[in-house]
Amino acid sequence: MNVAGDAIGGLHAARRRVLGLGGLGLLGTSLGGCGIWPWSSSKTRLPELPAVSGSVRVRTAWTHSLGGGGAGFQPVLVGDTLYAAGRRGSVAAIDAPSGRVLWRTELDEPLIAGAGSDGEVTVVATRDGQLVALEDGGRQRWSVPVGAEVVTVPSVGLGMVLVRGSDNRVSAFELASGKRRWTFDRQPPALVLRQTAVIAMDPSTAYVGLPGGRLVALALQSGALKWEVAVGIPRGSNEIERIADVVGSPLISGGEVCAAAWRGRIACFDSATGRAIWGRELEAASGIDIGPRQVIAIEASGDVQAFSRTGASLWRQEALRRRQPSAPLLVAGEVVVGDAQGLLHVLAGDDGSLAARQSTDGTPIVGAPVGWGALAIVQTTGGSLQAVALE
């Protein structure tokens, strides 16, 4: 997840200031995106990429255009069906293996975040602060105001829709009716990152990464705080240096929930109690991915790092420095990341070597990829939804 240039409104406006920082737009409670690159510019000359080993063959399996993407727009997979939305209002359900469009609808207003779905109801967030729920087939079920601009992809499941707003409130809505169930409120820092994260859920708990490096576990039915831990700790002499937001989505694996903090730390906790299992200092720039034996993270430099499930370092790949890698995806035993030039890089899962490379539409890949079988599926800033097969 990388840089977005959209302003975020909402509460605490007096505390928000627009700052210039290289190629990113930094707003009070919106700092262009998780994965911010101060040197970033569309005219930046990037170093030449080394050759790939050719140990993995890749090809484009299918592609669709959704009319605009960027931070806040990434597909979600439910079973064999992919749900995705475009910035200009397109929402679609696509059969992941074949790329066949199952349904597509065009809303009358632009969107600020992509689609969340449980396979029966799909929810998107509009630019004016509305949540819109669509039934299977694309017919609208309900639309409700959030009360602030939505800054996360809607998290849909277990009869609920969860989002975080620009006022830093976490809100839960009933999926059947759109009725607000509960709200959890936290005062935000003066400056935060604009993210494309999804709130993680298990049958009883919602896990939310917050500005300031905090990870909270909330009772799914009531919003009551179960536990709260620090993934990252704000440090520095000014507000920019003290940014320590949790970046990307918290990920649940077994009895653990893991997360990374902006330029600070990666850590895993017991999902029931919040007890720290392991943590490592890491200049994190985007979200992580977890496999049976590995945790993959992206550093602010662009390096890709692999850790064991106990936190031991396994390997580091430096070839993607300054290329603004997206959040990683573990698929078919390999690691896939996108970059600012619309390239998909495949790293060998065992040692991180460059195994393959595939171009998309030439626009940045800022949302997290998703995987189905041996397919890596990404949405570009240009709005192209592409599935790349690893063979």
Helices and strands as residue ranges (DSSP letters): G 13-15, E 19-21, E 24-27, E 30-31, E 58-65, E 76-78, E 81-85, E 90-95, E 101-106, E 111-117, E 121-126, E 130-135, E 140-145, E 155-157, E 160-164, E 170-174, E 180-184, E 200-201, E 205-209, E 214-219, E 225-230, E 246-253, E 256-261, E 265-270, E 276-281, E 289-290, E 294-298, E 304-308, E 313-317, E 329-331, E 334-338, E 343-348, E 354-359, E 370-372, E 375-379, E 384-390
